[in-house]
């Protein structure tokens, strides 16, 4: 679908390390939204992390690392280092795999065609 292409481009179009981290976080938000687990209005990144972690079995602390990096990119005044961007991208890829595994192929495919708010 077209939204997959748009998301892939957003993930790859890195203007800065900060942008790359935010894009990686955004891709995970979009994927969670597609399968009915999206971030709720007014929910902070940390509240979203806690709720998602209680619903999906994620591996190896990827959700915590991505949330920490996204928080730094969104709210900290100091710069985001390239290593944070690389880690965020790797964490996002692992989280997408875990999310797809959790919801199964039918819900994954249905989510790909669900209208997106983004």
C-alpha distances in whole Angstrom, upper triangle without the diagonal:
4,6,6,7,9,10,11,13,15,16,17,19,22,25,27,28,27,24,23,24,22,19,19,20,18,15,17,17,14,13,16,16,12,15,18,20,19,22,24,26,29,28,29,27,30,30,26,27,30,28,25,28,29,27,25,27,26,28,30,30,27,26,29,29,26,27,30,29,26,30,32,29,29,32,35,37,37,35,32,33,30,31,30,26,26,27,24,22,23,23,20,19,21,20,17,18,21,19,16,20,21,19,18,16,15,15,12,10,11,10,7,7,10,11,12,15,14
4,5,5,6,9,10,11,13,14,16,16,20,22,25,26,25,22,21,22,21,17,18,19,16,14,17,17,13,14,17,16,14,17,19,21,19,22,24,25,28,27,28,26,30,30,26,27,30,29,26,29,31,28,26,29,27,29,31,31,27,26,29,29,25,27,30,28,25,28,30,27,27,31,33,35,35,33,30,31,29,30,29,25,26,27,24,21,23,24,20,19,22,21,18,20,23,20,19,22,24,21,21,19,19,18,15,13,14,13,9,9,11,11,11,14,12
4,5,5,6,8,10,10,12,14,15,18,21,23,23,23,19,18,19,18,14,15,16,13,11,13,13,10,11,14,13,11,14,16,17,16,18,20,21,24,24,24,23,26,26,22,23,27,25,22,25,27,25,23,26,24,26,28,27,24,23,26,26,22,23,26,24,22,25,27,24,24,27,30,32,32,30,27,29,27,28,26,23,23,24,21,19,21,21,17,17,20,19,15,18,20,18,17,20,21,19,20,18,18,16,14,13,13,11,8,9,10,9,8,11,9
4,5,5,6,9,10,11,12,14,17,20,22,22,22,19,17,18,17,14,14,15,13,10,12,13,10,10,13,13,11,14,17,17,16,19,22,23,26,24,25,23,26,26,22,23,26,25,22,24,26,24,22,24,22,24,26,25,22,21,24,24,20,22,25,23,21,25,26,24,24,27,30,31,32,29,26,27,25,26,24,21,21,22,19,16,18,18,15,14,17,16,13,15,18,16,14,18,19,18,18,16,16,15,12,11,13,11,7,10,11,12,11,14,12
4,5,5,6,9,10,11,12,15,18,21,21,21,18,17,18,17,14,14,16,14,11,15,16,13,13,17,16,15,18,20,21,19,21,24,25,28,27,27,25,28,29,25,25,29,28,25,27,30,27,25,27,25,26,28,27,24,23,26,25,22,24,26,24,22,26,27,24,24,28,30,31,32,29,26,27,24,25,24,21,21,22,20,17,19,20,16,16,19,19,15,18,21,19,18,21,23,21,21,19,20,19,16,15,16,14,11,13,15,14,13,16,13
4,6,5,6,9,10,10,14,16,18,19,19,15,15,17,15,11,13,15,12,10,14,14,11,13,16,15,14,18,20,20,18,19,22,23,25,24,24,22,26,27,23,24,27,27,24,26,29,27,25,27,25,27,28,27,23,23,25,24,21,22,25,22,20,23,25,21,21,25,27,29,29,26,24,25,23,25,23,19,20,22,19,16,19,20,16,16,20,19,16,19,21,19,19,23,24,22,23,21,22,20,17,17,17,15,12,13,14,13,12,13,10
4,5,5,6,9,10,12,15,17,17,17,14,12,14,12,9,10,11,9,6,10,11,8,10,13,13,12,15,17,17,15,17,20,21,23,22,22,19,23,23,20,21,24,23,21,23,26,24,22,24,22,23,24,23,20,19,22,21,17,19,21,19,17,20,22,19,19,23,25,27,27,24,22,23,21,22,20,17,17,18,15,13,16,16,12,13,16,15,13,16,18,16,16,20,21,20,20,19,20,18,15,15,17,14,11,14,14,14,11,13,10
4,5,5,6,9,11,15,16,17,17,14,12,14,13,10,10,12,11,8,11,13,11,12,15,16,15,18,20,20,18,20,23,24,26,25,24,22,24,26,22,22,26,25,22,24,27,25,23,24,22,23,24,23,19,19,22,21,17,20,22,20,18,22,23,20,21,24,26,27,27,24,21,22,19,20,19,16,16,17,15,12,14,15,12,11,15,15,13,15,18,17,16,20,21,21,21,20,21,20,16,16,18,16,13,16,17,17,15,17,14
4,5,5,6,9,12,15,16,16,13,11,14,13,10,11,14,12,10,14,15,13,15,18,18,18,21,23,23,20,22,25,25,27,26,25,23,26,27,24,24,28,28,25,27,30,28,26,28,25,26,26,26,22,22,24,22,19,21,23,20,19,22,23,19,20,24,25,26,26,23,21,21,19,20,19,16,16,18,16,13,16,18,15,14,18,18,16,19,21,20,20,23,25,24,25,23,25,23,20,20,21,19,16,18,19,18,16,17,14
4,6,5,8,10,12,13,13,9,9,11,10,6,8,11,9,8,12,13,11,13,16,16,17,20,21,21,18,19,22,22,24,23,22,19,23,24,21,22,25,25,23,25,28,27,25,26,23,24,25,24,20,20,22,20,16,18,20,17,15,19,19,16,16,20,22,23,23,20,18,19,17,19,17,14,15,17,14,12,15,16,13,14,17,17,15,18,21,19,20,23,24,24,25,24,25,23,20,20,22,18,16,18,19,18,15,16,12
4,6,7,11,12,12,12,9,7,9,9,5,6,9,8,7,10,12,12,13,15,16,17,19,21,20,18,19,22,23,24,23,21,19,21,23,20,20,24,24,21,23,26,25,23,24,21,21,22,21,17,17,19,17,14,16,18,15,14,17,18,15,16,20,21,23,22,19,16,17,15,16,14,11,12,13,11,8,11,13,10,11,14,14,13,16,18,17,18,21,22,22,23,22,24,22,19,20,22,19,17,19,20,19,17,18,14
4,6,9,11,12,13,10,8,11,12,8,9,13,12,11,14,16,15,16,19,20,20,23,25,24,22,22,26,27,28,26,25,22,25,27,24,23,27,28,25,26,29,28,26,27,24,24,24,23,19,20,22,19,16,19,20,17,16,20,20,17,18,22,23,24,23,20,17,17,14,16,15,11,12,14,12,10,13,15,12,12,16,17,16,18,21,20,21,23,25,25,26,25,27,25,22,22,24,21,19,22,23,22,20,21,17
4,6,9,11,12,9,8,11,11,8,11,14,13,12,16,17,16,18,21,21,22,24,26,25,23,23,26,27,27,27,25,22,25,28,25,25,29,29,27,28,31,31,28,29,26,27,27,25,22,22,24,21,18,20,21,18,17,20,19,16,17,21,22,22,22,18,16,17,14,17,16,12,13,16,14,12,16,17,15,16,19,20,19,21,24,23,24,27,28,28,29,28,29,28,24,25,26,23,21,23,24,23,20,21,17
4,6,7,9,6,5,9,10,8,10,13,13,13,16,17,18,19,22,23,23,26,27,26,23,23,26,27,27,26,24,21,24,26,24,24,28,28,26,27,31,30,28,29,26,26,25,24,20,21,22,19,16,18,19,15,14,18,17,13,15,18,19,19,18,15,13,13,11,14,13,9,11,14,12,11,14,16,15,16,19,20,19,22,24,24,25,27,29,29,30,29,31,29,26,27,29,25,23,26,26,25,22,22,19
4,7,8,6,7,11,11,10,13,15,15,16,19,20,20,22,24,25,26,29,30,29,26,25,28,28,28,27,25,22,25,28,26,26,29,31,29,30,33,33,31,32,29,29,28,26,23,23,24,21,18,20,20,16,16,18,17,13,15,18,18,18,17,13,12,13,11,15,14,11,13,16,15,14,18,19,18,19,23,23,23,25,27,27,28,31,32,32,34,33,35,33,29,30,32,28,26,29,29,27,24,24,20
4,5,5,6,9,10,10,12,14,15,16,19,20,21,23,24,25,27,29,30,28,26,25,27,27,27,26,23,21,23,26,25,24,28,29,28,28,32,32,30,31,27,27,26,24,21,21,22,19,16,18,17,14,13,16,14,10,13,15,15,15,13,10,9,9,8,12,11,9,11,14,13,13,16,18,17,19,22,22,22,25,27,27,28,31,32,32,34,34,36,33,30,32,33,30,28,30,30,29,26,25,21
4,5,5,6,9,10,11,12,14,15,17,18,20,21,23,24,26,28,29,27,24,23,26,26,26,24,22,19,21,24,23,22,25,27,25,26,29,30,28,28,25,24,23,21,18,18,18,15,13,15,14,10,11,13,11,8,12,14,13,13,12,8,6,6,5,8,7,5,8,11,10,11,14,15,15,17,19,19,20,23,24,25,26,29,30,30,32,32,34,32,29,31,32,29,28,30,30,29,26,25,22
4,5,5,6,9,10,11,12,14,16,17,18,20,21,23,24,27,27,25,22,21,23,23,22,21,18,16,18,21,20,20,23,25,23,24,28,28,27,27,24,24,23,21,18,18,17,15,12,13,12,9,8,10,9,5,8,10,10,11,10,7,5,8,8,11,9,7,11,12,10,12,15,15,15,17,20,19,20,23,24,24,26,29,29,30,32,32,34,31,28,30,31,28,27,29,29,28,24,23,20
4,5,5,6,9,10,10,12,14,15,16,18,20,21,22,25,25,24,21,20,22,22,22,21,19,16,19,22,20,20,24,25,23,24,28,28,26,27,24,25,24,22,19,18,19,16,13,14,15,11,10,12,11,8,9,13,13,14,14,11,9,11,11,13,11,8,12,13,11,11,15,15,14,16,19,19,19,22,24,23,25,27,28,28,30,30,32,29,26,28,29,25,24,26,26,25,21,20,17
4,6,5,6,9,10,11,13,14,15,17,19,20,21,23,25,23,20,20,23,23,23,22,20,17,19,22,20,19,23,24,22,23,26,26,24,25,22,22,21,19,16,16,17,14,11,13,14,10,10,13,12,9,11,15,15,16,15,12,10,10,9,11,9,6,8,10,8,8,11,12,11,13,16,16,16,19,21,21,22,25,26,26,28,28,30,27,24,26,27,24,23,25,25,25,21,21,18
4,5,5,6,9,10,11,12,14,16,17,18,20,22,23,21,18,17,20,21,21,19,16,13,16,18,17,16,19,21,19,20,23,24,22,22,19,19,18,16,13,13,13,11,8,10,10,7,6,9,9,7,9,12,13,15,14,11,8,10,9,10,7,5,8,9,6,7,10,10,9,12,14,14,15,18,19,19,21,23,24,25,27,27,29,26,24,26,27,23,23,26,25,24,21,21,17
4,5,5,6,9,10,10,12,14,15,16,18,20,21,19,16,15,18,18,18,16,14,12,15,17,15,15,19,20,18,19,23,23,22,23,20,21,20,18,15,14,14,13,9,10,11,8,6,9,10,7,7,11,13,15,15,13,10,13,13,14,11,9,12,12,9,10,13,12,11,14,16,15,15,19,20,19,21,24,24,24,26,27,28,25,23,25,25,22,21,24,23,22,18,17,14
4,5,5,6,9,10,10,12,14,15,16,19,20,18,16,15,19,19,20,18,17,14,17,19,17,16,20,21,19,20,24,23,21,23,20,21,21,19,15,15,16,14,11,12,14,11,9,12,13,10,11,15,16,18,18,16,13,15,14,15,12,9,12,12,9,9,12,12,10,12,15,14,14,17,18,17,19,22,22,23,24,24,26,23,20,22,23,19,18,21,20,20,16,16,13
4,5,5,7,9,10,11,13,14,16,17,19,17,15,15,18,20,20,18,17,13,16,18,15,14,18,19,16,18,21,21,19,19,16,17,17,15,12,11,13,12,8,10,12,10,8,12,13,11,12,16,17,19,19,17,13,14,13,13,11,8,10,10,6,6,9,8,6,8,11,10,10,14,15,14,16,19,20,20,22,22,24,22,19,21,22,19,18,21,20,20,17,17,15
4,5,5,6,9,10,11,12,14,16,17,14,12,11,15,16,17,15,13,10,12,14,12,11,15,16,13,15,18,18,17,18,15,16,17,14,11,10,11,10,7,7,10,9,6,10,12,10,10,14,16,18,19,17,14,16,15,15,12,10,12,11,7,8,11,9,7,10,12,10,11,14,15,14,16,19,19,19,21,22,24,21,18,21,21,18,18,21,20,19,16,16,13
4,5,5,6,9,10,10,12,15,15,14,11,11,14,15,16,14,14,11,14,16,13,13,17,17,15,17,20,19,18,20,17,19,20,18,15,13,15,14,10,11,14,12,9,12,14,12,12,15,18,20,21,19,16,18,18,18,15,13,15,15,11,11,14,12,9,12,14,12,12,15,16,14,16,19,19,19,21,21,23,20,17,19,19,16,15,18,17,16,13,12,10
4,5,5,6,9,10,11,13,14,13,11,12,16,17,19,17,16,14,16,18,14,14,18,18,15,17,20,18,17,18,16,18,19,17,14,13,15,15,11,12,16,14,12,15,17,15,15,19,21,23,23,21,18,20,18,19,16,14,14,14,11,10,12,11,7,9,12,10,9,12,14,12,13,16,17,17,18,18,20,17,14,16,17,13,13,16,15,15,12,13,10
4,5,5,6,8,10,11,12,10,9,10,14,16,17,15,15,12,14,15,11,11,14,14,11,13,16,15,13,15,13,15,16,15,11,10,13,13,9,10,14,13,11,14,17,15,15,18,21,23,24,22,19,20,19,19,16,14,15,14,10,10,12,10,6,8,10,7,7,10,11,9,11,14,14,14,16,17,18,16,13,16,17,13,13,16,16,16,13,14,12
4,6,5,6,9,10,11,9,6,7,10,12,14,12,12,10,13,13,9,10,14,13,11,13,16,15,14,16,15,17,19,17,14,11,14,15,11,11,14,14,11,14,17,15,14,17,20,23,24,23,20,22,21,21,18,17,18,17,13,13,15,13,10,12,14,10,10,14,14,11,13,16,15,15,18,18,19,16,14,16,16,13,13,16,14,14,11,11,10
4,5,5,6,9,10,9,7,9,12,14,16,15,15,13,16,16,13,14,17,16,13,16,18,17,16,18,17,19,21,20,17,14,17,18,14,14,18,17,15,17,20,18,17,20,23,26,27,25,22,24,23,23,20,18,19,19,15,15,16,15,11,13,15,12,10,14,14,11,13,16,16,14,17,17,17,14,12,14,14,10,10,12,11,11,8,9,8
4,5,5,7,9,8,8,10,14,16,19,17,17,15,17,17,13,14,17,15,12,15,17,15,13,15,14,17,19,18,15,13,17,17,14,15,19,18,16,19,21,20,20,23,25,28,29,27,24,25,24,24,21,19,19,18,15,14,15,14,10,11,12,10,7,10,11,8,9,12,12,11,13,13,14,11,9,11,11,8,8,11,11,12,10,12,11
4,5,5,6,5,5,8,11,14,16,14,15,13,15,14,10,11,14,12,9,12,14,11,10,13,13,16,18,17,15,12,15,17,14,14,18,18,16,18,21,20,19,22,25,28,29,27,24,26,25,25,22,20,21,19,16,16,17,14,11,13,13,10,9,11,11,7,9,12,11,10,13,14,14,11,10,13,12,9,11,13,12,13,11,12,12
4,5,5,5,4,7,9,12,15,13,15,14,16,15,12,13,16,13,11,15,16,14,14,17,16,20,22,21,18,15,18,20,17,16,20,20,17,19,22,21,20,23,26,29,30,29,26,28,27,27,24,22,23,22,19,19,20,18,14,16,17,13,12,15,15,11,12,15,14,12,15,15,15,12,11,13,12,8,10,12,9,10,8,9,10
4,6,7,7,11,13,15,18,17,19,17,20,19,15,16,19,16,14,17,18,15,15,18,17,20,23,22,20,17,21,22,19,19,23,23,20,22,25,24,23,26,29,32,32,31,28,30,29,29,26,24,24,24,20,19,20,19,15,16,17,14,12,14,14,11,11,14,13,11,13,13,12,9,8,9,8,4,7,8,6,8,7,9,10
4,6,8,11,13,16,19,17,19,18,20,18,15,16,17,14,12,15,15,12,12,15,15,19,22,21,19,17,20,22,19,19,23,23,21,23,26,26,25,27,30,33,34,33,30,31,30,30,27,25,26,24,21,20,21,19,16,16,16,13,11,13,13,9,9,12,10,7,10,11,10,6,6,9,8,5,8,10,9,11,11,13,14
4,6,9,10,14,17,15,17,17,18,16,13,15,16,13,11,14,14,11,12,16,17,20,23,22,20,17,20,22,20,19,23,24,21,23,26,26,24,27,30,33,34,33,30,32,32,31,28,27,27,26,23,22,23,21,18,19,19,15,14,16,15,11,12,14,12,10,13,14,13,9,10,12,10,8,11,13,10,12,11,12,14
4,7,9,12,15,12,14,13,15,13,9,11,12,9,7,11,11,9,10,13,14,17,20,19,17,14,17,19,17,16,19,21,18,20,23,23,21,24,27,30,31,30,28,29,29,28,25,24,25,23,20,20,21,18,15,17,17,13,12,15,13,10,12,14,11,10,13,15,15,11,12,15,13,11,14,15,13,14,13,13,14
4,6,9,12,10,12,11,13,12,8,11,12,10,9,12,13,12,12,16,16,19,21,19,17,14,16,18,16,14,18,19,16,17,21,20,18,21,24,27,28,28,25,27,27,27,23,22,24,22,19,19,20,18,15,17,17,14,13,16,15,12,14,16,14,13,16,18,18,14,14,16,15,11,14,15,13,13,11,10,11
4,7,8,6,8,8,10,9,6,9,11,9,9,12,14,13,14,17,17,20,21,19,17,14,15,17,15,13,16,17,14,15,18,18,16,18,21,24,26,25,23,26,26,26,22,22,23,22,18,19,21,18,16,18,19,15,15,18,17,14,17,19,17,16,20,21,21,18,17,20,18,15,17,19,16,16,13,11,12
4,6,5,9,10,12,9,8,11,12,10,11,14,15,14,16,20,20,23,25,22,21,17,18,20,18,15,19,20,17,17,21,20,18,19,23,26,28,28,26,29,29,29,26,25,27,25,22,23,25,22,19,22,22,19,19,22,20,17,20,22,20,19,22,24,23,19,20,22,20,17,19,20,17,16,14,12,13
4,6,9,11,13,11,10,14,15,13,14,18,18,18,20,23,23,26,28,25,23,20,20,22,20,17,20,21,18,17,21,20,17,18,22,25,27,27,26,29,30,30,27,26,28,27,23,25,27,24,22,25,25,21,22,25,24,21,23,26,23,22,26,27,26,23,23,25,23,20,22,22,19,17,15,12,13
4,6,10,11,9,10,13,14,13,15,18,18,19,21,24,23,26,27,24,23,19,19,21,19,16,18,20,16,15,19,19,15,16,19,22,25,26,25,28,29,29,26,25,28,26,23,25,27,24,22,25,26,22,23,26,25,22,25,27,25,24,28,30,29,25,25,28,26,23,25,26,22,21,18,15,16
4,7,8,6,6,10,10,10,12,14,15,16,17,20,20,23,24,20,19,16,16,18,16,13,15,17,14,13,17,17,15,15,19,22,24,25,23,26,27,27,23,23,26,24,20,22,24,21,19,23,23,19,20,23,22,19,22,24,22,22,25,27,27,24,23,26,25,21,23,25,22,21,18,16,16
4,5,5,6,8,10,11,12,14,15,17,18,20,19,22,22,18,18,14,14,15,14,10,12,14,11,10,13,14,11,12,15,18,20,21,20,23,24,24,20,21,23,21,18,20,22,19,18,22,22,18,20,23,21,20,23,25,23,23,27,29,29,25,25,27,27,23,25,27,24,23,20,18,17
4,6,5,6,9,10,10,12,14,15,16,18,16,18,19,15,14,11,10,12,10,6,9,11,8,7,11,12,10,11,14,17,19,19,17,20,21,21,17,17,19,17,14,17,18,15,14,18,18,15,17,20,18,17,20,22,20,21,24,26,27,24,23,26,25,22,23,25,23,23,19,18,17
4,5,5,6,9,10,10,12,14,15,17,15,17,17,14,13,10,9,11,11,7,8,11,10,8,12,14,12,13,15,19,20,20,19,21,22,21,18,19,21,18,16,18,19,16,16,19,18,16,18,21,19,18,21,23,21,22,25,27,28,25,24,27,27,24,25,28,26,26,22,21,20
4,5,5,6,9,10,11,13,14,16,16,19,19,16,16,12,11,14,14,10,12,15,13,12,16,17,15,16,18,22,23,24,22,25,26,25,21,22,24,21,18,21,22,18,18,21,20,17,19,21,19,18,21,22,20,21,24,27,27,24,23,27,26,23,25,27,24,24,21,20,20
4,5,5,6,8,10,11,12,14,14,17,18,15,14,10,11,14,12,9,12,14,12,12,16,17,15,16,19,22,24,24,22,24,25,24,20,20,22,20,17,19,19,16,15,18,17,14,15,18,16,14,18,19,17,17,21,23,24,20,20,23,22,19,21,23,21,21,18,17,17
4,6,5,6,9,10,10,12,11,13,14,11,11,7,7,10,9,7,10,12,11,11,15,16,15,16,18,22,23,23,20,22,23,22,18,19,20,17,14,17,17,13,13,16,15,12,14,16,14,13,17,18,16,17,20,23,24,21,20,23,23,20,22,25,23,23,20,20,19
4,6,5,6,9,10,12,12,14,15,12,13,9,9,13,13,10,12,15,15,14,17,19,18,19,21,25,25,26,23,25,26,24,21,22,23,20,18,20,20,16,16,19,17,14,17,19,16,15,18,19,16,18,21,24,25,22,22,25,25,22,24,27,25,25,23,22,22
4,5,5,7,9,11,12,15,17,15,15,11,12,16,15,13,15,18,17,16,20,21,20,21,23,27,28,28,26,28,28,27,24,24,25,22,20,21,21,18,17,19,18,14,16,18,15,13,17,18,15,15,19,22,23,19,19,23,22,19,22,24,22,23,21,20,21
4,5,5,6,9,9,13,15,13,12,9,11,14,13,11,15,17,16,16,20,20,20,21,23,27,28,27,25,26,26,25,22,22,22,20,17,19,18,15,14,16,14,11,12,14,12,10,13,14,11,12,16,19,20,16,16,20,20,17,19,22,20,21,19,19,19
4,5,5,7,7,10,12,10,11,8,9,13,13,11,14,17,16,17,20,21,21,22,24,27,28,27,25,26,26,24,21,22,22,19,17,19,18,14,14,16,14,11,13,14,11,11,14,14,12,14,17,20,21,18,18,22,22,20,22,25,23,24,22,22,23
4,6,8,9,13,15,13,14,12,13,16,16,15,17,20,20,20,23,24,24,25,27,30,31,31,28,30,30,28,25,26,26,23,21,22,22,18,18,20,17,14,16,17,13,13,16,15,12,14,17,21,22,19,19,23,23,21,23,26,24,25,24,24,24
4,7,9,13,16,15,15,12,14,18,17,16,19,21,20,21,24,25,25,26,28,32,33,32,29,31,31,29,26,26,26,23,21,22,21,18,17,18,16,13,14,15,12,10,13,13,9,10,14,17,18,15,16,20,19,17,20,22,21,23,21,22,23
4,6,10,13,12,12,10,13,16,15,15,18,20,20,21,24,24,24,26,28,32,32,31,28,29,28,26,24,24,23,21,19,19,18,15,14,15,13,10,11,11,8,7,10,9,6,9,12,15,17,14,14,18,18,16,19,22,20,23,21,22,22
4,7,10,10,11,10,13,15,15,16,18,20,20,22,24,25,26,27,29,32,32,31,28,28,28,26,23,24,23,20,18,19,17,14,15,15,12,10,12,11,7,8,11,9,7,11,13,16,18,16,16,20,21,19,21,24,23,26,24,25,25
4,7,7,7,7,10,12,12,13,15,17,17,19,21,22,23,25,26,29,29,28,25,25,24,22,20,20,19,16,15,16,14,10,11,12,8,7,10,9,6,8,11,10,9,12,14,17,19,17,16,20,21,19,21,24,23,26,24,25,24
4,6,7,8,10,11,12,14,16,17,18,20,22,23,24,26,26,30,29,28,24,24,23,20,19,19,18,14,14,15,12,10,12,11,8,8,11,10,7,10,13,11,11,15,16,19,22,20,19,22,24,22,23,27,26,28,26,28,27
4,6,8,9,9,12,13,14,15,17,19,20,21,23,25,25,28,27,25,22,22,21,18,16,18,16,13,13,15,12,9,12,12,9,10,13,12,11,13,16,15,15,19,20,22,25,24,22,25,27,25,26,29,29,31,29,30,28
4,6,5,6,9,10,11,12,14,15,17,18,20,21,21,25,24,23,20,20,20,17,15,16,15,12,12,14,12,8,11,13,10,10,13,14,12,14,17,16,16,19,21,24,26,24,22,26,27,25,26,29,28,30,27,28,26
4,5,5,6,8,10,11,12,14,15,16,18,20,20,23,22,21,18,18,17,15,12,13,12,9,8,10,8,5,7,9,7,7,10,11,10,12,15,15,15,18,20,22,24,22,20,23,25,22,23,26,26,27,24,25,23
4,6,5,6,8,10,10,12,14,15,16,18,19,22,22,21,18,19,19,17,14,14,14,11,9,11,11,7,8,11,9,7,10,12,10,11,14,15,14,17,19,21,23,21,19,22,23,20,21,25,24,25,22,22,21
4,6,5,6,9,10,10,12,14,15,16,17,20,20,19,17,17,18,16,13,14,15,11,10,13,13,9,11,14,12,10,14,16,14,15,18,19,18,20,23,25,27,24,23,26,27,24,25,28,27,28,25,25,23
4,5,5,6,9,10,11,12,14,15,15,19,17,17,13,14,14,12,9,11,11,8,7,10,10,7,9,12,11,11,14,16,15,16,19,20,19,22,24,26,28,26,24,27,28,25,26,29,28,29,26,25,23
4,5,5,6,8,10,10,12,14,15,18,17,16,13,14,14,12,9,9,10,8,5,8,9,6,7,10,10,9,12,14,14,14,17,19,18,20,23,24,26,24,21,24,25,22,22,26,25,25,22,22,20
4,5,5,6,9,10,10,12,13,17,17,16,13,15,16,15,11,12,14,11,9,12,13,10,10,14,13,11,14,17,16,15,19,20,19,21,24,26,27,24,22,26,26,23,23,26,25,25,22,21,19
4,5,5,6,9,10,10,11,14,14,14,11,13,15,13,10,12,13,11,9,13,14,11,12,16,16,14,17,19,18,19,22,23,23,24,27,29,31,28,26,29,30,26,27,30,29,29,25,24,22
4,5,5,6,9,10,10,13,12,11,8,10,11,10,6,8,10,8,7,10,12,10,11,15,15,14,17,19,19,19,22,24,24,25,28,29,31,28,26,29,30,26,26,29,28,28,24,24,21
4,5,5,6,8,10,13,13,12,10,12,13,13,9,9,12,11,8,11,13,11,11,15,16,14,16,19,19,18,21,23,23,24,27,28,29,26,24,27,27,24,24,27,25,25,21,20,18
4,5,5,6,7,11,12,12,10,13,15,15,11,12,15,14,11,15,17,14,14,18,19,17,19,22,21,21,24,26,25,26,29,31,32,29,27,30,30,26,27,29,28,27,23,22,20
4,6,5,5,8,8,8,7,10,13,13,9,11,14,13,11,15,17,15,16,19,20,19,21,24,23,23,26,28,28,29,32,33,35,32,30,32,33,29,29,32,31,30,26,25,22
4,6,6,8,9,8,6,10,11,13,9,9,13,13,11,13,16,15,15,18,20,19,20,23,23,23,26,28,28,29,31,32,34,31,28,31,31,28,27,30,29,28,24,23,20
4,6,9,10,10,10,13,15,16,13,13,16,16,13,16,19,17,16,20,21,20,21,24,24,23,26,29,28,28,31,32,33,30,28,30,31,27,27,29,27,26,22,20,18
4,7,9,10,11,14,17,18,14,15,19,18,16,19,21,19,19,23,24,22,24,27,27,26,29,31,30,31,34,35,36,33,31,34,34,30,30,32,31,29,26,23,21
4,6,8,9,12,15,16,13,15,18,17,16,19,21,20,20,24,25,23,26,29,28,28,31,33,32,33,36,37,39,36,34,36,36,33,33,35,34,32,29,27,24
4,6,9,12,16,17,15,16,20,19,18,21,24,23,23,26,28,27,28,31,31,31,34,36,36,37,39,40,42,39,37,39,39,35,35,38,36,35,31,29,26
4,7,9,13,14,13,14,17,17,17,20,22,21,22,25,27,26,28,31,31,31,34,36,35,37,39,40,42,39,37,39,40,36,36,38,37,36,32,31,28
4,6,10,11,10,11,14,15,15,17,19,19,20,23,24,24,26,29,29,29,32,34,34,35,38,38,40,38,35,37,38,34,34,36,36,35,31,29,26
4,7,8,6,8,11,11,11,13,16,16,17,19,21,21,23,25,26,26,29,30,31,32,34,35,37,34,32,34,35,32,31,34,33,32,29,28,25
4,5,5,7,9,10,11,13,15,16,17,19,20,21,23,25,26,27,29,31,31,33,35,35,38,35,33,35,36,33,32,35,35,34,31,30,27
4,5,5,6,9,10,11,13,14,15,17,19,20,21,23,24,26,27,29,30,32,33,33,36,34,31,33,35,31,30,33,33,33,30,30,26
4,5,5,6,9,10,11,12,14,16,17,18,20,21,22,24,26,27,28,30,32,32,35,33,30,32,34,31,30,34,34,34,30,30,27
4,5,5,6,9,10,10,12,14,15,16,18,20,21,22,24,25,26,28,30,31,33,31,28,30,32,29,28,31,31,31,28,27,24
4,5,5,6,9,10,10,12,14,15,16,19,20,21,23,24,25,27,28,29,31,29,26,28,30,27,26,29,29,28,25,25,22
4,5,5,6,9,10,11,13,14,16,17,19,20,22,23,24,26,27,28,30,29,25,28,30,27,26,29,29,30,27,27,24
4,5,5,6,8,10,11,12,14,16,16,18,20,21,22,24,26,26,29,27,24,27,29,26,25,29,29,29,26,27,24
4,5,5,6,9,10,10,12,14,15,16,18,20,21,22,24,25,27,25,22,25,26,23,22,26,26,26,23,23,20
4,5,5,6,9,10,11,13,14,15,17,19,20,21,22,23,25,23,20,22,24,21,20,24,24,25,22,23,20
4,5,5,6,9,10,11,13,14,16,17,19,20,21,22,25,23,20,23,25,22,21,25,26,27,24,25,22
4,5,5,6,9,10,10,12,14,15,16,18,20,21,24,22,19,22,24,21,21,24,24,25,23,23,21
4,5,5,6,9,10,10,12,14,15,16,18,19,21,19,16,19,21,18,17,21,21,22,19,20,18
4,5,5,6,9,10,11,12,14,16,16,17,20,18,15,17,20,17,16,20,21,22,20,22,20
4,5,5,6,9,10,11,12,15,15,16,20,18,15,18,21,18,18,22,22,24,22,23,22
4,5,5,6,8,10,10,12,14,15,18,16,14,17,18,16,16,20,20,21,19,21,19
4,5,5,6,8,10,11,12,13,15,13,10,13,15,13,13,17,17,19,17,19,17
4,5,5,6,9,10,10,11,14,13,11,14,16,14,14,18,19,21,20,22,21
4,6,5,6,9,10,12,15,13,12,15,17,15,16,20,20,22,21,22,22
4,5,5,6,8,10,13,10,9,12,14,12,13,17,16,19,17,19,19
4,5,5,6,7,10,8,6,9,12,10,11,15,15,18,17,20,20
4,6,5,8,11,10,9,12,14,13,15,18,18,21,21,23,23
4,6,9,11,10,9,13,14,13,15,18,18,21,20,22,23
4,7,8,6,7,10,11,10,13,15,15,18,18,20,21
4,6,6,6,9,10,11,13,15,15,19,19,22,23
4,6,5,6,8,10,11,13,14,18,19,22,22
4,5,5,6,8,10,11,12,16,17,21,22
4,5,5,6,9,10,10,14,15,18,19
4,6,5,6,9,10,13,14,17,17
4,5,5,7,9,12,14,17,18
4,5,5,6,10,12,15,17
4,5,5,8,9,12,13
4,6,8,9,13,13
4,6,9,12,13
4,6,10,11
4,7,9
4,5
4
